[in-house]
Amino acid sequence: MLEELTATCEGCDADLDDAAFGLAMDLGDGERRLYECECGAVTVTVVRGR
């Protein structure tokens, strides 16, 4: 089930891929990833550390 998760734009529901990827920040407890969609929306995802 988790293999099926994808990053999706909060503004237009487009799939966010490597072309939309902008920045990754490692904050020790996980990683924040920033994506900028062609529609202009910015989406931040959080990947928890183990």
C-alpha positions as CSV (number, residue, x, y, z in Angstrom):
1,M,0.0,0.0,0.0
2,L,2.7,2.5,0.9
3,E,4.4,1.8,-2.5
4,E,1.4,3.4,-4.1
5,L,1.9,6.8,-2.5
6,T,2.8,9.7,-4.7
7,A,3.4,13.4,-4.3
8,T,0.5,15.3,-5.7
9,C,0.0,19.1,-6.1
10,E,-2.2,20.6,-3.6
11,G,-3.4,23.2,-6.2
12,C,-4.3,21.1,-9.2
13,D,-3.8,17.4,-8.3
14,A,-1.0,16.9,-10.8
15,D,1.6,14.3,-10.0
16,L,4.8,15.9,-8.7
17,D,7.9,14.3,-10.2
18,D,11.6,15.1,-10.4
19,A,11.0,18.0,-12.7
20,A,8.9,19.7,-10.0
21,F,11.4,18.9,-7.2
22,G,13.1,22.0,-5.8
23,L,14.7,21.5,-2.4
24,A,15.2,18.9,0.4
25,M,16.0,19.8,4.0
26,D,17.2,17.2,6.5
27,L,16.0,18.3,10.0
28,G,17.3,15.3,11.9
29,D,13.9,13.8,12.6
30,G,13.1,13.5,8.9
31,E,13.3,15.2,5.5
32,R,11.1,18.0,4.1
33,R,10.8,18.1,0.3
34,L,9.6,21.1,-1.6
35,Y,8.0,20.8,-5.0
36,E,6.8,23.7,-7.3
37,C,4.1,22.8,-9.7
38,E,3.6,24.3,-13.2
39,C,0.3,25.8,-11.8
40,G,2.4,27.9,-9.3
41,A,1.5,26.0,-6.2
42,V,4.2,24.9,-3.8
43,T,3.8,21.5,-2.0
44,V,5.9,20.4,1.0
45,T,6.1,16.7,1.9
46,V,7.5,15.2,5.1
47,V,9.4,11.9,5.2
48,R,9.9,10.8,8.8
49,G,13.3,9.5,9.8
50,R,13.6,6.0,11.3
